[in-house]
């Protein structure tokens, strides 16, 4: 009797599941829709319902799509449903939904590591951080996170179309970080903290060799050494600036500094 009652209760619960699946929200308005048994038992039919509703009524669509994943986890439509869910969160664009999108993309990669869409998901993870990255001069945590995720696209999926897109984003992220660090180095220079400025600007040479403002890096690094009276260390950077960036706004000042250094007494041997 006990086993029979449990079985009966389980089957009795099925109509409720189907009924709940048919509920969605649009603002404060509630929707009801009847789902035929043949639809509820079909991964393709459920998926198409979710796909049709994804931009009209996202919450209702998510119910259909999650039912595909829960009821048919090995189905081809489960993969597509997972992507639609992740993309739906991504489109909303706010911080909370970006976190949910990244989570869904990560789960997709874990569940379907050999899917052709895995590279896309990894790229989209990077984009969830990139979209929220702040300009140089402000907190660069999101930029650093997006850079790491884009590098993973190139490493894990080198032959993918997303790898090319990720490389472009990597260049942009590195430019932002270089600009941010250059601003800090220049601030130290302006404050007369030459030890701090040389440390920060030297890191730029190592970490961001393609920085578009490299002429400024050479100048402020060289001039920091000059003000620190470390002339031997200043000369190579002034020379590099003059030879590689003759049209730089810093070139004339670098030439003046080199002339000053030439006039200094030579150290006795």
N, C-alpha and C positions, 0 to 999 in steps of 0.2 A: 504493500500500500504506500509506503513511504517513497520508494523509488518511482512508482507510478505518479504520485503527486508531484514529485520534482520534475519529471518529464512533462507532465501536463502544464506545470507552471512555466516551464521554459518555452513551450510552444505558444502559450497564452501571451507571453511577453513579446513575441515577434510582431504582432500588429502594432504594439506600442512603439517599437523601434522604428517601424516603417512610418508611423504617424509622426514621430519626433523628427525623423529625417526630412519630412515634408514641411517642417516649420522653418521659417527664416525671418530676418528682420530687415526693415528698410526704414531707418530712422526709428520712430516709435510704433510704426504700423506693423502688424503681424500678418504673415501670409500662411495660407493653407493650400496644400496641393495633394491630391490623391495619387499614389503611385501604384500602378498595377503590379501584381505579384511577379509577372514575367519581366518587368523592368527592374524591380528590386533584386532579382536573382541574376541579373545580367551586368557584367562589368562594363561592357561597351555602352549599354543603355544608360547606366548611372553616370558614366563619364560624360556622355554627350549632354545629359541634363546639366551637370556641373559646368561644362564648357560653355553651354548656351547662356548660363546665368552669371558667369564670372565677372562680367563688367556691369551687369544690370543690378544684381543683388548678390554681392560677394559673400555675405554670411550664409545665405541659402546654398550657394554654389559650393562653399567649403564643406557643408554637411554632406552633399552628394559625393564630392571628391574623396573625403575621408572615409566614407562608406566603401568606396572602391578599394582603397588601400587596406582597410580593416578586413573586408570580406574576401578580397582577391589579391593578397599580397604578392603573389608571383606572376600576376597578370601584366601584360604589356601596358594595359591601361592604368595600372597602379603607378608605373613609372611616370607616365604622362600626367596623371593626377597630382603626383608629388611635385612635379615641375610647375604645374598651374597654381598650386597652393603657394609655393615659394615666390613665384612671380607676382601673385596677387598681393602678398605682403610687401614685396619690393616696390610695387607701383604706388602704394600708399605713401611711402617716402618719409614718414616721421620716424623718430628715433626708436620707439618701441617696436614698430613694424619692421624696421630694418634688422633689428635683433632677431625677430622671429623669422625673417627671410633667410638670414645667415644660418640659423639653426636648421631650417628646412633644406637648404642647399647642402649643408654638411651631412645631414641624414641621408640625402639622396646619394651622395658619393659613397657613404659607408654601405648603403644597401645595394647600390648598383655600380661598383667600382669600374666595371668594364663597359659601361654604357657610353655611347658616343656623346651623350649630354653631360658627362662628368666634367669635361673641360669647361663647358659653359657654366656649370654650377660653381666651380672653383673661381672662375673669373667674376661671377656675380657676387661671391663672398667678398672679394676685393672691392667691388663696387659699393657694397653696403657701407664700408668704411670710407671709401673715397668720396661718396656723396655727402658725407658729414664732416669731411676734413676742413679745417679752418685755414685762413690765409697765413702766410709767414708773419711772424710777430706775435702770434697767438699760440695756444696749446697745439702741439703737433702730434699728439697721441694717435689720432685717427689716420693721419698721413703715414705714420710709421707702421700702423697695423695694416693699412691697405697695401703698402709697399711689400710687406712680408707675404701677403696673400697673392699678389700679382706675381711675385717671384716664384711662388709655388706653382702657378699656372705654367710658367716657362720651364720649370724643372720637371714637373710631373707629366706635362702634355706638350712637349716641344714641337710636335708636328701639327698641332691643332691651329685652327684659325684664331682661336682665343689667345694663343701664345703671342701672336703678332700684336693683337690689341693690348695685351697685358704689357708688352715691351714698351709701347707708347705711354701707358700709364706709369710704368716704372720710371721712365725718363722725366715725366711731369712731377712725380712724387719726389724724386731726387732733386729736381730743380727747386721745389718748394722748401725742402729741408735744407738745401745749401743756402738758399736766400735767407731762411730763418737764422741759420748759424752765422752767416756773414753779418747779419744785423747785430747779433750779440757780440761778435768779435769787434765790429766797428764801434759799438757802444763802449766796450772795454777800452779801446784805443782812445776814444774821446774823453774818457774819464782818467786817462793817464795810467791805466792798469796794464802796462805793456806785457808783463808776464802772462796775464790771463788772455790778452788779445793774441799773442803769438801762439799760445797753446790752442786756442779755438780756431784760428786761421790755418794753422798747420794741419789740423784735423780735416779741414775742408779740402786741402790739396790731396790728401790721401783718400778720403771717402767720396768726394764729388768732383773728380777731375774734369767732368764735362760741364761744369757750372758756367752759365753764360756770363756771369760777372767776374770771371777769373782775373781780369786785369785789376779790379779793385782789391781782390784778395792779395795779389802780389804786392800792390802798393802798400796797403795797410800793414801787411806782414813785414815788408822791408822797412817801412817807416817806424814800426814798433821797435824793431831791432836798432834802428838808427837812434831813436830817442833813448834807448836802453844803453847806448854807446857800444853796442855789439856790431861794429861796422863790417867786420869780415862776414858776418851772417846776413847783413843787409844787402851787400853788394850783389850777390847772385840773383836776388829777387828783383832789385831795381833793374839789373841788366836784362833779366827775362822779360820784364814789363816793357822796356824800351825796344827790345828786338822783336818781340812777338805782337805787341799792341802799340805800334808807333802812333796811331791815331787816337789812342785812349786819352780821356781828359786828365788822366794821372801822369801821362808820359812826360810832360814838361816839368812837373814837380820832381819826378824821379831823376831827370837829367840834372836839375839843380842840386838835388841831394848828392848825386854822384860827383858833381863838381866840388861840393863841400868836402866830401870824403877825400878827394884827390889832394886837397889843400892841407889836410891834417898831417901833423908830423908823423913820419914813419917810425914805427917802434924799433928800438935798437935791438940788434941781434946779440 
